Amino acid sequence: MANEVVDHGRRRFLTATTAVVGGVGVVAAVVPFIKSWEPSARAKAAGAPVTVDLSKIESGQQLIVAWRSLPVFVVNRTKAQLDALPSVDSRLVDPKSDQGSADQQPKYAQNENRSIKPEWLVVVGICTHLGCVPDYVPVIKPEPFDPDWKGGFYCPCHKSRYDMSGRVFSGVPAPKNLQVPPYHFVDDKTIQIGVDPKEAG
């Protein structure tokens, strides 16, 4: 009887061990399979679309996401920032965003807001001078680099300035507005960068 009890205990131990090892094996096999469904790092770098949840960006805040290995600024502009845009038109190189190629500013960004929806700015965060990443300086107040600052982006490398629509100021090294990447609204709370509205439709 004692031997029989020992055998049952051993049998339970071996069954449990086999189940655990088998479970680990299944997980080890499934994880790479599921991972294979995701875009590769190379595909992401090549321009796979990036989805952004706008509900996490409060009014006046900026979120930086990576698309094609580039920083993309997504800004939820305040009413004050939007209201101030016309006041800097006379100081800008391209206030109507009608210069440059369609890659630099697509048709849906050829307006004062340079956006599909006024409050949401989506631009590539690379200075059009020598490729530095500008700082987001959102507060409308005098700054050492501009006593009449209305909010926008300031490049610390060579002092280029852009307004809250990413439009470049005259008299700075940068020649063009910040690039607007292709993007569209999936719904009121989500955008997808990398696909323009026509392609999404």
N, CA and C atoms as a LAMMPS dump frame, in Angstrom:
ITEM: TIMESTEP
0
ITEM: NUMBER OF ATOMS
603
ITEM: BOX BOUNDS ff ff ff
-5.0000000000000000e+02 5.0000000000000000e+02
-5.0000000000000000e+02 5.0000000000000000e+02
-5.0000000000000000e+02 5.0000000000000000e+02
ITEM: ATOMS id mol type element x y z
1 1 1 N 0.827 -1.198 0
2 1 2 C 0 0 0
3 1 3 C 0.867 1.256 0
4 2 1 N 1.972 1.191 0.752
5 2 2 C 2.848 2.372 0.818
6 2 3 C 3.421 2.68 -0.544
7 3 1 N 3.872 1.599 -1.267
8 3 2 C 4.421 1.815 -2.61
9 3 3 C 3.383 2.435 -3.539
10 4 1 N 2.124 1.985 -3.408
11 4 2 C 1.06 2.512 -4.262
12 4 3 C 0.866 4.005 -4.025
13 5 1 N 0.927 4.472 -2.753
14 5 2 C 0.782 5.891 -2.416
15 5 3 C 1.925 6.689 -3.043
16 6 1 N 3.156 6.131 -2.931
17 6 2 C 4.319 6.804 -3.508
18 6 3 C 4.156 6.925 -5.021
19 7 1 N 3.69 5.881 -5.68
20 7 2 C 3.493 5.905 -7.129
21 7 3 C 2.472 6.967 -7.542
22 8 1 N 1.371 7.062 -6.763
23 8 2 C 0.358 8.081 -7.074
24 8 3 C 0.932 9.489 -6.926
25 9 1 N 1.719 9.676 -5.893
26 9 2 C 2.355 10.997 -5.689
27 9 3 C 3.301 11.338 -6.828
28 10 1 N 4.09 10.342 -7.209
29 10 2 C 5.025 10.555 -8.315
30 10 3 C 4.262 10.859 -9.611
31 11 1 N 3.167 10.108 -9.821
32 11 2 C 2.36 10.292 -11.029
33 11 3 C 1.799 11.726 -11.077
34 12 1 N 1.278 12.202 -9.931
35 12 2 C 0.758 13.582 -9.868
36 12 3 C 1.861 14.593 -10.159
37 13 1 N 3.017 14.37 -9.572
38 13 2 C 4.152 15.275 -9.789
39 13 3 C 4.539 15.319 -11.269
40 14 1 N 4.653 14.156 -11.894
41 14 2 C 5.039 14.094 -13.301
42 14 3 C 3.964 14.725 -14.197
43 15 1 N 2.696 14.501 -13.875
44 15 2 C 1.599 15.091 -14.661
45 15 3 C 1.641 16.612 -14.563
46 16 1 N 1.803 17.117 -13.343
47 16 2 C 1.855 18.576 -13.144
48 16 3 C 3.064 19.182 -13.854
49 17 1 N 4.218 18.533 -13.734
50 17 2 C 5.441 19.026 -14.381
51 17 3 C 5.283 19.052 -15.89
52 18 1 N 4.71 17.983 -16.442
53 18 2 C 4.496 17.913 -17.886
54 18 3 C 3.551 19.02 -18.348
55 19 1 N 2.5 19.268 -17.571
56 19 2 C 1.537 20.324 -17.933
57 19 3 C 2.209 21.696 -17.924
58 20 1 N 3.024 21.956 -16.909
59 20 2 C 3.719 23.255 -16.823
60 20 3 C 4.684 23.424 -17.989
61 21 1 N 5.502 22.4 -18.242
62 21 2 C 6.47 22.471 -19.346
63 21 3 C 5.732 22.629 -20.682
64 22 1 N 4.632 21.889 -20.844
65 22 2 C 3.837 22.005 -22.071
66 22 3 C 3.259 23.393 -22.231
67 23 1 N 2.759 23.982 -21.129
68 23 2 C 2.21 25.344 -21.17
69 23 3 C 3.256 26.367 -21.552
70 24 1 N 4.458 26.226 -20.994
71 24 2 C 5.558 27.127 -21.345
72 24 3 C 5.9 26.993 -22.826
73 25 1 N 5.895 25.753 -23.31
74 25 2 C 6.179 25.514 -24.733
75 25 3 C 5.15 26.164 -25.639
76 26 1 N 3.872 26.067 -25.264
77 26 2 C 2.805 26.689 -26.063
78 26 3 C 2.986 28.201 -26.093
79 27 1 N 3.241 28.809 -24.934
80 27 2 C 3.46 30.263 -24.874
81 27 3 C 4.662 30.652 -25.727
82 28 1 N 5.75 29.885 -25.62
83 28 2 C 6.961 30.186 -26.394
84 28 3 C 6.69 30.114 -27.889
85 29 1 N 5.8 29.223 -28.298
86 29 2 C 5.481 29.098 -29.726
87 29 3 C 4.506 30.179 -30.185
88 30 1 N 3.559 30.575 -29.317
89 30 2 C 2.511 31.529 -29.705
90 30 3 C 3.028 32.957 -29.754
91 31 1 N 3.883 33.364 -28.819
92 31 2 C 4.355 34.75 -28.757
93 31 3 C 5.016 35.195 -30.068
94 32 1 N 5.983 34.435 -30.612
95 32 2 C 6.562 34.866 -31.892
96 32 3 C 5.529 34.909 -33.019
97 33 1 N 4.556 33.994 -32.974
98 33 2 C 3.513 33.974 -34.001
99 33 3 C 2.692 35.258 -33.952
100 34 1 N 2.278 35.66 -32.748
101 34 2 C 1.505 36.901 -32.593
102 34 3 C 2.365 38.1 -32.957
103 35 1 N 3.628 38.096 -32.54
104 35 2 C 4.549 39.196 -32.868
105 35 3 C 4.688 39.361 -34.373
106 36 1 N 4.584 38.247 -35.101
107 36 2 C 4.747 38.322 -36.557
108 36 3 C 3.628 39.113 -37.218
109 37 1 N 2.501 39.305 -36.511
110 37 2 C 1.404 40.095 -37.074
111 37 3 C 1.705 41.589 -37.008
112 38 1 N 2.558 42.003 -36.084
113 38 2 C 2.872 43.417 -35.916
114 38 3 C 3.825 43.884 -37.01
115 39 1 N 3.743 45.2 -37.392
116 39 2 C 4.701 45.696 -38.375
117 39 3 C 6.121 45.598 -37.826
118 40 1 N 7.063 45.241 -38.66
119 40 2 C 8.452 45.145 -38.231
120 40 3 C 9.003 46.537 -37.958
121 41 1 N 10.137 46.596 -37.252
122 41 2 C 10.788 47.883 -36.986
123 41 3 C 11.143 48.555 -38.304
124 42 1 N 11.555 47.755 -39.288
125 42 2 C 11.9 48.32 -40.596
126 42 3 C 10.656 48.923 -41.266
127 43 1 N 9.512 48.216 -41.153
128 43 2 C 8.269 48.724 -41.75
129 43 3 C 7.831 50.009 -41.068
130 44 1 N 7.965 50.049 -39.729
131 44 2 C 7.608 51.273 -39.009
132 44 3 C 8.491 52.432 -39.445
133 45 1 N 9.794 52.175 -39.559
134 45 2 C 10.734 53.218 -39.974
135 45 3 C 10.46 53.658 -41.4
136 46 1 N 9.972 52.738 -42.236
137 46 2 C 9.705 53.059 -43.635
138 46 3 C 8.419 53.842 -43.81
139 47 1 N 7.636 53.962 -42.766
140 47 2 C 6.456 54.799 -42.864
141 47 3 C 5.147 54.132 -42.56
142 48 1 N 5.156 53.025 -41.833
143 48 2 C 3.895 52.42 -41.424
144 48 3 C 3.094 53.463 -40.65
145 49 1 N 1.788 53.535 -40.869
146 49 2 C 0.976 54.544 -40.165
147 49 3 C 1.082 54.416 -38.648
148 50 1 N 0.967 55.553 -37.976
149 50 2 C 1.02 55.609 -36.517
150 50 3 C -0.304 56.185 -36.027
151 51 1 N -0.95 55.483 -35.114
152 51 2 C -2.231 55.93 -34.567
153 51 3 C -1.989 56.664 -33.248
154 52 1 N -2.655 57.82 -33.09
155 52 2 C -2.465 58.647 -31.898
156 52 3 C -3.812 58.869 -31.213
157 53 1 N -3.853 58.582 -29.908
158 53 2 C -5.045 58.817 -29.089
159 53 3 C -5.022 60.271 -28.615
160 54 1 N -5.917 61.088 -29.157
161 54 2 C -5.934 62.521 -28.836
162 54 3 C -6.529 62.804 -27.464
163 55 1 N -7.266 61.859 -26.9
164 55 2 C -7.93 62.11 -25.617
165 55 3 C -6.936 62.324 -24.483
166 56 1 N -5.666 61.935 -24.697
167 56 2 C -4.646 62.081 -23.655
168 56 3 C -3.925 63.43 -23.714
169 57 1 N -4.23 64.233 -24.737
170 57 2 C -3.527 65.511 -24.918
171 57 3 C -4.449 66.645 -24.488
172 58 1 N -4.142 67.272 -23.381
173 58 2 C -4.981 68.353 -22.867
174 58 3 C -4.768 69.633 -23.666
175 59 1 N -5.698 70.556 -23.541
176 59 2 C -5.622 71.827 -24.256
177 59 3 C -4.316 72.545 -23.92
178 60 1 N -3.582 72.957 -24.952
179 60 2 C -2.302 73.637 -24.766
180 60 3 C -1.11 72.705 -24.717
181 61 1 N -1.344 71.4 -24.678
182 61 2 C -0.246 70.437 -24.569
183 61 3 C 0.214 69.932 -25.933
184 62 1 N 1.454 69.443 -25.944
185 62 2 C 2.052 68.839 -27.134
186 62 3 C 2.443 67.398 -26.812
187 63 1 N 2.216 66.512 -27.775
188 63 2 C 2.684 65.132 -27.693
189 63 3 C 3.625 64.913 -28.876
190 64 1 N 4.734 64.224 -28.639
191 64 2 C 5.669 63.914 -29.724
192 64 3 C 5.615 62.418 -29.985
193 65 1 N 5.336 62.049 -31.239
194 65 2 C 5.316 60.646 -31.633
195 65 3 C 6.325 60.435 -32.755
196 66 1 N 6.772 59.2 -32.92
197 66 2 C 7.741 58.891 -33.976
198 66 3 C 7.015 58.33 -35.193
199 67 1 N 7.338 58.876 -36.358
200 67 2 C 6.822 58.377 -37.633
201 67 3 C 7.953 58.482 -38.647
202 68 1 N 8.263 57.375 -39.319
203 68 2 C 9.394 57.319 -40.249
204 68 3 C 10.687 57.769 -39.577
205 69 1 N 10.835 57.445 -38.321
206 69 2 C 11.998 57.818 -37.508
207 69 3 C 12.116 59.329 -37.326
208 70 1 N 11.019 60.056 -37.537
209 70 2 C 11.004 61.506 -37.353
210 70 3 C 10.092 61.853 -36.183
211 71 1 N 10.422 62.922 -35.433
212 71 2 C 9.487 63.363 -34.393
213 71 3 C 8.326 64.119 -35.041
214 72 1 N 7.117 63.761 -34.658
215 72 2 C 5.937 64.483 -35.132
216 72 3 C 5.28 65.135 -33.929
217 73 1 N 5.083 66.461 -34.02
218 73 2 C 4.431 67.213 -32.952
219 73 3 C 2.916 67.166 -33.173
220 74 1 N 2.185 66.741 -32.147
221 74 2 C 0.724 66.801 -32.164
222 74 3 C 0.336 67.745 -31.038
223 75 1 N -0.262 68.886 -31.398
224 75 2 C -0.543 69.938 -30.418
225 75 3 C -2.041 70.214 -30.363
226 76 1 N -2.558 70.244 -29.153
227 76 2 C -3.949 70.627 -28.915
228 76 3 C -3.954 72.128 -28.584
229 77 1 N -4.187 72.947 -29.603
230 77 2 C -4.074 74.398 -29.429
231 77 3 C -5.258 74.985 -28.666
232 78 1 N -4.943 75.976 -27.841
233 78 2 C -5.977 76.667 -27.075
234 78 3 C -6.666 77.698 -27.966
235 79 1 N -7.814 78.204 -27.504
236 79 2 C -8.529 79.246 -28.241
237 79 3 C -7.667 80.499 -28.341
238 80 1 N -6.949 80.842 -27.266
239 80 2 C -6.076 82.027 -27.278
240 80 3 C -4.973 81.877 -28.321
241 81 1 N -4.401 80.7 -28.419
242 81 2 C -3.347 80.456 -29.416
243 81 3 C -3.903 80.595 -30.838
244 82 1 N -5.086 80.055 -31.066
245 82 2 C -5.708 80.162 -32.388
246 82 3 C -6.085 81.605 -32.71
247 83 1 N -6.622 82.308 -31.724
248 83 2 C -7.024 83.711 -31.939
249 83 3 C -5.831 84.6 -32.274
250 84 1 N -4.642 84.231 -31.782
251 84 2 C -3.444 85.054 -32.007
252 84 3 C -2.819 84.833 -33.387
253 85 1 N -3.2 83.784 -34.094
254 85 2 C -2.556 83.456 -35.376
255 85 3 C -2.576 84.612 -36.391
256 86 1 N -3.72 85.263 -36.64
257 86 2 C -3.724 86.332 -37.659
258 86 3 C -2.795 87.501 -37.325
259 87 1 N -2.519 87.703 -36.041
260 87 2 C -1.716 88.858 -35.638
261 87 3 C -0.254 88.762 -36.06
262 88 1 N 0.203 87.567 -36.461
263 88 2 C 1.609 87.429 -36.87
264 88 3 C 1.765 87.25 -38.383
265 89 1 N 0.669 87.263 -39.129
266 89 2 C 0.725 87.028 -40.58
267 89 3 C 1.756 87.897 -41.292
268 90 1 N 1.81 89.167 -40.933
269 90 2 C 2.707 90.104 -41.633
270 90 3 C 4.181 89.819 -41.357
271 91 1 N 4.47 88.992 -40.371
272 91 2 C 5.852 88.684 -40.004
273 91 3 C 6.326 87.34 -40.549
274 92 1 N 5.485 86.684 -41.342
275 92 2 C 5.774 85.326 -41.794
276 92 3 C 6.197 85.27 -43.251
277 93 1 N 6.967 84.243 -43.607
278 93 2 C 7.417 84.031 -44.988
279 93 3 C 6.253 83.558 -45.861
280 94 1 N 5.443 82.635 -45.327
281 94 2 C 4.386 81.994 -46.117
282 94 3 C 3.115 81.867 -45.262
283 95 1 N 2.446 82.997 -44.994
284 95 2 C 1.32 82.967 -44.054
285 95 3 C 0.135 82.118 -44.526
286 96 1 N -0.065 81.988 -45.834
287 96 2 C -1.211 81.215 -46.345
288 96 3 C -0.837 79.769 -46.668
289 97 1 N 0.39 79.396 -46.409
290 97 2 C 0.867 78.024 -46.649
291 97 3 C 0.6 77.57 -48.079
292 98 1 N 0.848 78.474 -49.046
293 98 2 C 0.62 78.11 -50.442
294 98 3 C 1.918 78.007 -51.24
295 99 1 N 3.055 78.106 -50.548
296 99 2 C 4.351 77.906 -51.198
297 99 3 C 4.847 76.494 -50.889
298 100 1 N 5.756 76.017 -51.71
299 100 2 C 6.328 74.69 -51.449
300 100 3 C 5.501 73.59 -52.072
301 101 1 N 5.991 72.375 -51.925
302 101 2 C 5.362 71.209 -52.553
303 101 3 C 4.197 70.684 -51.722
304 102 1 N 3.427 69.795 -52.348
305 102 2 C 2.3 69.174 -51.641
306 102 3 C 2.787 68.293 -50.497
307 103 1 N 4.026 67.777 -50.579
308 103 2 C 4.587 66.983 -49.482
309 103 3 C 4.838 67.852 -48.251
310 104 1 N 5.167 69.118 -48.509
311 104 2 C 5.489 70.009 -47.396
312 104 3 C 4.222 70.498 -46.684
313 105 1 N 3.205 70.788 -47.453
314 105 2 C 1.921 71.172 -46.876
315 105 3 C 0.797 70.762 -47.825
316 106 1 N 0.155 69.639 -47.533
317 106 2 C -0.919 69.158 -48.396
318 106 3 C -2.077 70.151 -48.466
319 107 1 N -2.961 69.944 -49.423
320 107 2 C -4.086 70.874 -49.654
321 107 3 C -4.878 71.14 -48.381
322 108 1 N -5.103 70.085 -47.597
323 108 2 C -5.916 70.272 -46.388
324 108 3 C -5.186 71.068 -45.294
325 109 1 N -3.913 71.387 -45.533
326 109 2 C -3.157 72.202 -44.563
327 109 3 C -2.842 73.583 -45.129
328 110 1 N -3.393 73.916 -46.27
329 110 2 C -3.146 75.24 -46.863
330 110 3 C -4.2 76.229 -46.36
331 111 1 N -4.127 76.478 -45.069
332 111 2 C -5.003 77.445 -44.412
333 111 3 C -4.246 78.016 -43.221
334 112 1 N -4.822 79.009 -42.592
335 112 2 C -4.105 79.672 -41.498
336 112 3 C -3.767 78.721 -40.351
337 113 1 N -4.653 77.751 -40.117
338 113 2 C -4.413 76.798 -39.028
339 113 3 C -3.443 75.688 -39.428
340 114 1 N -3.277 75.485 -40.75
341 114 2 C -2.464 74.4 -41.305
342 114 3 C -2.895 73.052 -40.731
343 115 1 N -4.206 72.848 -40.723
344 115 2 C -4.728 71.623 -40.124
345 115 3 C -6.106 71.297 -40.674
346 116 1 N -6.554 70.078 -40.391
347 116 2 C -7.901 69.657 -40.772
348 116 3 C -8.912 70.237 -39.792
349 117 1 N -8.632 70.109 -38.505
350 117 2 C -9.473 70.705 -37.457
351 117 3 C -8.646 71.79 -36.778
352 118 1 N -9.218 72.981 -36.582
353 118 2 C -8.422 74.121 -36.095
354 118 3 C -7.577 73.855 -34.855
355 119 1 N -8.142 73.167 -33.862
356 119 2 C -7.411 73.013 -32.6
357 119 3 C -6.241 72.033 -32.692
358 120 1 N -6.233 71.148 -33.695
359 120 2 C -5.203 70.106 -33.757
360 120 3 C -4.141 70.418 -34.803
361 121 1 N -2.921 70.654 -34.346
362 121 2 C -1.779 70.86 -35.232
363 121 3 C -0.963 69.569 -35.278
364 122 1 N -0.622 69.141 -36.493
365 122 2 C 0.216 67.95 -36.687
366 122 3 C 1.326 68.346 -37.649
367 123 1 N 2.569 68.431 -37.156
368 123 2 C 3.711 68.818 -37.991
369 123 3 C 4.929 67.963 -37.658
370 124 1 N 5.787 67.796 -38.645
371 124 2 C 7.066 67.117 -38.403
372 124 3 C 7.948 68.091 -37.623
373 125 1 N 8.448 67.654 -36.481
374 125 2 C 9.227 68.522 -35.596
375 125 3 C 10.694 68.605 -35.966
376 126 1 N 10.955 68.959 -37.225
377 126 2 C 12.331 69.124 -37.703
378 126 3 C 12.451 70.505 -38.326
379 127 1 N 13.363 71.309 -37.812
380 127 2 C 13.58 72.654 -38.354
381 127 3 C 13.983 72.545 -39.828
382 128 1 N 13.389 73.396 -40.654
383 128 2 C 13.664 73.342 -42.094
384 128 3 C 14.984 74.016 -42.465
385 129 1 N 15.76 74.42 -41.467
386 129 2 C 17.084 74.985 -41.741
387 129 3 C 18.107 73.853 -41.823
388 130 1 N 18.503 73.301 -40.671
389 130 2 C 19.516 72.245 -40.673
390 130 3 C 19.092 70.996 -39.904
391 131 1 N 17.799 70.865 -39.639
392 131 2 C 17.3 69.612 -39.084
393 131 3 C 17.324 69.457 -37.582
394 132 1 N 17.46 70.546 -36.83
395 132 2 C 17.357 70.453 -35.367
396 132 3 C 15.883 70.265 -34.983
397 133 1 N 15.643 69.913 -33.741
398 133 2 C 14.27 69.761 -33.247
399 133 3 C 13.911 71.02 -32.452
400 134 1 N 12.939 71.803 -32.936
401 134 2 C 12.56 73.031 -32.226
402 134 3 C 11.89 72.743 -30.881
403 135 1 N 11.996 73.714 -29.98
404 135 2 C 11.307 73.639 -28.687
405 135 3 C 9.89 74.174 -28.839
406 136 1 N 8.967 73.583 -28.113
407 136 2 C 7.594 74.075 -28.054
408 136 3 C 7.532 75.141 -26.981
409 137 1 N 7.199 76.37 -27.379
410 137 2 C 7.118 77.498 -26.44
411 137 3 C 5.699 78.062 -26.559
412 138 1 N 4.75 77.482 -25.798
413 138 2 C 3.339 77.762 -26.033
414 138 3 C 2.785 79.054 -25.445
415 139 1 N 3.43 79.589 -24.42
416 139 2 C 2.842 80.716 -23.7
417 139 3 C 2.966 82.005 -24.499
418 140 1 N 1.857 82.746 -24.552
419 140 2 C 1.836 84.033 -25.258
420 140 3 C 2.361 85.094 -24.294
421 141 1 N 3.655 85.375 -24.416
422 141 2 C 4.291 86.399 -23.564
423 141 3 C 5.64 86.753 -24.179
424 142 1 N 6.175 87.908 -23.838
425 142 2 C 7.481 88.29 -24.384
426 142 3 C 8.555 87.25 -24.042
427 143 1 N 9.385 86.947 -25.041
428 143 2 C 10.495 86.014 -24.856
429 143 3 C 11.783 86.73 -25.247
430 144 1 N 12.947 86.273 -24.732
431 144 2 C 14.218 86.911 -25.101
432 144 3 C 14.448 86.929 -26.615
433 145 1 N 13.935 85.92 -27.323
434 145 2 C 14.134 85.843 -28.764
435 145 3 C 13.044 86.567 -29.556
436 146 1 N 11.968 87.021 -28.873
437 146 2 C 10.872 87.721 -29.554
438 146 3 C 10.007 88.435 -28.518
439 147 1 N 10.108 89.769 -28.437
440 147 2 C 9.334 90.496 -27.428
441 147 3 C 7.828 90.474 -27.682
442 148 1 N 7.407 90.082 -28.901
443 148 2 C 5.985 90.028 -29.221
444 148 3 C 5.561 88.587 -29.517
445 149 1 N 6.05 87.644 -28.733
446 149 2 C 5.818 86.218 -28.964
447 149 3 C 4.358 85.841 -28.713
448 150 1 N 3.769 85.108 -29.666
449 150 2 C 2.373 84.674 -29.562
450 150 3 C 2.265 83.15 -29.426
451 151 1 N 3.359 82.52 -29.056
452 151 2 C 3.371 81.063 -28.933
453 151 3 C 3.831 80.422 -30.227
454 152 1 N 4.469 79.264 -30.097
455 152 2 C 4.944 78.561 -31.283
456 152 3 C 6.151 77.696 -30.981
457 153 1 N 7.091 77.675 -31.922
458 153 2 C 8.26 76.8 -31.837
459 153 3 C 9.528 77.606 -32.079
460 154 1 N 10.524 77.346 -31.25
461 154 2 C 11.795 78.071 -31.322
462 154 3 C 12.921 77.05 -31.458
463 155 1 N 13.735 77.214 -32.5
464 155 2 C 14.86 76.289 -32.706
465 155 3 C 16.096 76.838 -31.995
466 156 1 N 16.591 76.156 -30.977
467 156 2 C 17.736 76.659 -30.212
468 156 3 C 19.055 76.604 -30.975
469 157 1 N 19.102 75.831 -32.068
470 157 2 C 20.367 75.678 -32.799
471 157 3 C 20.78 76.979 -33.493
472 158 1 N 19.861 77.57 -34.268
473 158 2 C 20.197 78.781 -35.031
474 158 3 C 19.111 79.852 -34.957
475 159 1 N 18.22 79.723 -33.965
476 159 2 C 17.236 80.754 -33.614
477 159 3 C 16.12 80.953 -34.633
478 160 1 N 15.817 79.934 -35.408
479 160 2 C 14.64 80.028 -36.28
480 160 3 C 13.384 79.948 -35.411
481 161 1 N 12.325 80.615 -35.874
482 161 2 C 11.069 80.657 -35.115
483 161 3 C 9.899 80.3 -36.026
484 162 1 N 8.921 79.622 -35.438
485 162 2 C 7.692 79.248 -36.136
486 162 3 C 6.517 79.601 -35.233
487 163 1 N 5.399 79.996 -35.835
488 163 2 C 4.23 80.32 -35.016
489 163 3 C 3.489 79.05 -34.612
490 164 1 N 2.311 79.207 -34.018
491 164 2 C 1.545 78.06 -33.509
492 164 3 C 0.931 77.212 -34.621
493 165 1 N 1.152 77.593 -35.867
494 165 2 C 0.75 76.754 -36.995
495 165 3 C 1.97 76.162 -37.694
496 166 1 N 3.145 76.387 -37.123
497 166 2 C 4.373 75.88 -37.742
498 166 3 C 4.8 76.704 -38.947
499 167 1 N 4.308 77.954 -39.039
500 167 2 C 4.686 78.841 -40.148
501 167 3 C 5.947 79.606 -39.752
502 168 1 N 6.904 79.663 -40.663
503 168 2 C 8.211 80.24 -40.346
504 168 3 C 8.172 81.766 -40.4
505 169 1 N 8.897 82.386 -39.477
506 169 2 C 9.009 83.847 -39.439
507 169 3 C 10.02 84.322 -40.474
508 170 1 N 9.824 85.534 -40.953
509 170 2 C 10.799 86.159 -41.852
510 170 3 C 12.061 86.503 -41.067
511 171 1 N 13.197 86.557 -41.765
512 171 2 C 14.441 87.005 -41.153
513 171 3 C 15.139 85.976 -40.289
514 172 1 N 14.751 84.703 -40.404
515 172 2 C 15.422 83.638 -39.65
516 172 3 C 16.076 82.686 -40.658
517 173 1 N 17.008 81.841 -40.216
518 173 2 C 17.69 80.953 -41.168
519 173 3 C 16.77 79.95 -41.878
520 174 1 N 15.713 79.457 -41.203
521 174 2 C 14.843 78.45 -41.816
522 174 3 C 14.086 79.054 -42.99
523 175 1 N 14.07 78.361 -44.142
524 175 2 C 13.425 78.924 -45.334
525 175 3 C 11.943 78.594 -45.49
526 176 1 N 11.474 77.505 -44.83
527 176 2 C 10.114 77.029 -45.08
528 176 3 C 9.38 76.724 -43.78
529 177 1 N 8.067 76.632 -43.896
530 177 2 C 7.221 76.209 -42.783
531 177 3 C 7.57 74.766 -42.387
532 178 1 N 7.225 74.39 -41.163
533 178 2 C 7.371 72.999 -40.741
534 178 3 C 6.479 72.126 -41.622
535 179 1 N 6.953 70.942 -41.937
536 179 2 C 6.207 70.036 -42.813
537 179 3 C 4.981 69.467 -42.106
538 180 1 N 3.872 69.408 -42.822
539 180 2 C 2.672 68.723 -42.334
540 180 3 C 2.669 67.332 -42.964
541 181 1 N 2.741 66.284 -42.149
542 181 2 C 2.746 64.929 -42.718
543 181 3 C 1.335 64.534 -43.15
544 182 1 N 1.213 63.504 -43.968
545 182 2 C -0.13 63.014 -44.264
546 182 3 C -0.766 62.487 -42.982
547 183 1 N -2.02 62.84 -42.749
548 183 2 C -2.739 62.316 -41.585
549 183 3 C -4.23 62.473 -41.815
550 184 1 N -5.014 61.763 -41.046
551 184 2 C -6.466 61.918 -41.103
552 184 3 C -7.052 61.552 -39.747
553 185 1 N -8.288 61.963 -39.543
554 185 2 C -9.013 61.62 -38.321
555 185 3 C -9.734 60.294 -38.524
556 186 1 N -9.418 59.336 -37.663
557 186 2 C -10.126 58.055 -37.66
558 186 3 C -11.497 58.266 -37.027
559 187 1 N -11.497 59.032 -35.926
560 187 2 C -12.725 59.481 -35.267
561 187 3 C -12.367 60.745 -34.502
562 188 1 N -13.286 61.263 -33.679
563 188 2 C -13.041 62.538 -32.988
564 188 3 C -11.866 62.484 -32.02
565 189 1 N -11.497 61.309 -31.589
566 189 2 C -10.447 61.168 -30.57
567 189 3 C -9.188 60.487 -31.085
568 190 1 N -9.121 60.219 -32.372
569 190 2 C -7.988 59.45 -32.902
570 190 3 C -7.563 59.971 -34.264
571 191 1 N -6.235 60.134 -34.439
572 191 2 C -5.712 60.428 -35.773
573 191 3 C -4.757 59.308 -36.177
574 192 1 N -4.567 59.202 -37.477
575 192 2 C -3.584 58.26 -38.006
576 192 3 C -2.623 59.05 -38.873
577 193 1 N -1.35 59.029 -38.485
578 193 2 C -0.3 59.739 -39.216
579 193 3 C 0.3 58.774 -40.246
580 194 1 N 0.43 59.267 -41.477
581 194 2 C 0.973 58.441 -42.532
582 194 3 C -0.021 58.125 -43.629
583 195 1 N -1.285 58.452 -43.391
584 195 2 C -2.352 58.214 -44.375
585 195 3 C -3.174 59.481 -44.481
586 196 1 N -3.265 60.052 -45.692
587 196 2 C -4.045 61.285 -45.821
588 196 3 C -5.529 60.957 -45.961
589 197 1 N -6.411 61.964 -45.857
590 197 2 C -7.856 61.699 -45.864
591 197 3 C -8.352 60.959 -47.096
592 198 1 N -7.788 61.254 -48.277
593 198 2 C -8.244 60.591 -49.496
594 198 3 C -7.917 59.111 -49.466
595 199 1 N -6.719 58.766 -49.014
596 199 2 C -6.321 57.358 -48.945
597 199 3 C -7.138 56.602 -47.897
598 200 1 N -7.511 57.313 -46.821
599 200 2 C -8.277 56.685 -45.739
600 200 3 C -9.711 56.409 -46.172
601 201 1 N -10.259 57.291 -47.055
602 201 2 C -11.651 57.153 -47.482
603 201 3 C -11.829 55.97 -48.364
